[in-house]
């Protein structure tokens, strides 16, 4: 026969769960932040390719680069450099942080396209 539970044991599991809950929330936030970092890097690559394609066609590459990313992301730079028969654009996109105090370097991606003559 199992030992009888005393009144002092009631609620012990709830207290242990409440104590562990902040750790679970921190792990969940870190996982979401990691996904946000990967998404921002993918968007920076899209911006760089779009900017390089536009610059190779002598289009408004800076505006096209900024328009290629989601509206809630901030493109801080999209310079082009021309050399020979190609153009290279490097897009810099700020990585948003979910937790105050967590800061990240911006995502930078580069794309090169041949010039359209």
Secondary structure, DSSP 4 states (H G I P E B T S, - for coil): -PPPPPGGGTTHHHHHHHHHHHHHHHHHHHHHHHHHHHHHHHHHHHHHHHHHHHHHTTS-HHHHHHHTS-TTS-EEEEEEEEETTEEEEEEEEPPP-SSTT---PPEEEEEEEE---
